[in-house]
Amino acid sequence: MNPRPADPDLARAIHRDTLLQVSRRTFLTRSAAGLGSVWLAQRGFAAAGSVARDPARPAAASPPLFPGRAKRVIYLHMAGAPSQLELFDYKPELARLNDRDCPKAFLEGKRFAFIRGIPQLLGPQYPFHRERRTGQWISDRLPHLEQMLHRVCLVKSMTTDQFNHAPAQLMAHTGSQNLGAASVGSWVLYGLGSENENMPGFVVLLSGGQNPDAGKNVWGSGFLPGVYQGVQCRGEGDPVLYLSDPAGVNRELRGGVVDAVKRINQRAYQRVGDPETVTRIAQYEMAFRMQLAASEALDISREPDAVHRRYGTQPGRESFANNCLLARRLVERGVRYVQLFDWGWDQHSGLDTEFPKKCRGLDQPAAALLADLEERGLLDETLVVWGGEFGRTPMQENRGGVKARSPGRDHHPFAFTIWLAGGGVKGGTSYGATDELGFQVVENPVQTQDLHATLLHALGFQHEKLTYPVAGGLNTRLTTVTKKATVLRDIFA
């Protein structure tokens, strides 16, 4: 080993030169997603189409490409996929042909998760009627949401190419059925940052007793830096684990620990240049700030009794109603993207028993959320999206060729309904249509990438231009480069 130089100035010069050599080697050998992109971002540059970010404040608010209709998103995902034929897509011809054999022409070349042979058609299990102000058909299962239908656009022509839950959920939230892609919420946070740096910009809330089938991948950041992934908050106990200080540790001591860890991480970043080190610094500091901000924001017991009656909330319990109220509180405080997952909508049977229970748990809080946002002046700037990962078949499920004892429907990727509200969307309208049995889309088909392009458009982005360099510099985007995506401009006022 060479002896350490006695001259302090010479020692510092050698140290700087060593760091420079390491930085050069790292810059040349890493992909554009690594040190190269961070180095460019530090100097105010970005790869074509990507977002220039200050590494010290990776989630700071940033203006969109053009003024968007919406500033934030609440996405209500019904995990398991609710039946559009019992809620929004009324088919009187299907009711007339109930229990008849499904036409063979519909089945040829099609794959289903469980249906085998020739199943029987299954008519709608609940009465429909036209909502008086909009003329839109709606089931009697959603009396509260009916009162807000004038603010809702029903998209009845959604399709997907996935018919199993996990890959379909990945497709719905990352644009790919494969693991490793970044979620919509991560893209939004990467593009716009957060309006409140004391809170996570992307928050995930769960209800129904289980995670979605695709697990935490549906709110992961994929190839984007980890600082943009969703932060899951719990419905019971501390909203975020380890948010409270341990016994014997006060806030001043905790702040000293955070500062010390920050200095260590900064030295590591100077040596290696790994952007995930910047993520760690930001996460430590965020956790420290969250101790005050998150505890207040996620405490729905602070709401007056009238609000709890409106939503049907019960503080201290995990529920979709509680999460809807939390979503309003979060966007009110500047959170950019709030993702709600409600598990339990996979009715292969039980349309007469379990399905009504899920509808009751959905109806009042979803309607209350829209009304509450509207009254507070937030709905016009908040895009609310509701839907599942696919739809349900017009046929009765016959698992293994045997008809189920109670009415139920199999997975159906060929046609389903979602709805959007707020964020400049034309309320009281519908977009697209299915055939007389609800089997296939016959007007304005909408694929997943179209919905993603539309969501980004509402926020002020051209989907082709919101990109991130990966795999040696390939500019990757949410809507992928292999499929054409179309913005649904007709759904906006």
Secondary structure by P-SEA (a helix, b strand, c coil): cccccccaaaaaaaaaaaaaaaaaaaaaccccccaaaaaaaaaccccccbbbbccccccccccccccccccbbbbbbbcccccccccccccaaaaaaccccccccccccccccccccbbbbbcccbbbbcccccccccccccaaaaaacccbbbbcbbbbcccccaaaaaaacccccccccccaaaaaaaaccccccccccbbbbbcccccccccccccccccccccccbbbbbccccccccccccccccaaaaaaaaaaaaaaaaaaaaacccaaaaaaaaaaaaaaaaccaaaaaaccccccaaaaaaaccccccccaaaaaaaaaaaaaacccbbbbbbcccccccccccaaaaaaaaccaaaaaaaaaaaaacccccbbbbbbccbbbbccccccccccccccccccccccbbbbbcccccccccccccccccccccccccccaaaaaaaaaaaaccccccbbbbcccccccccccccbbbbbcccccc
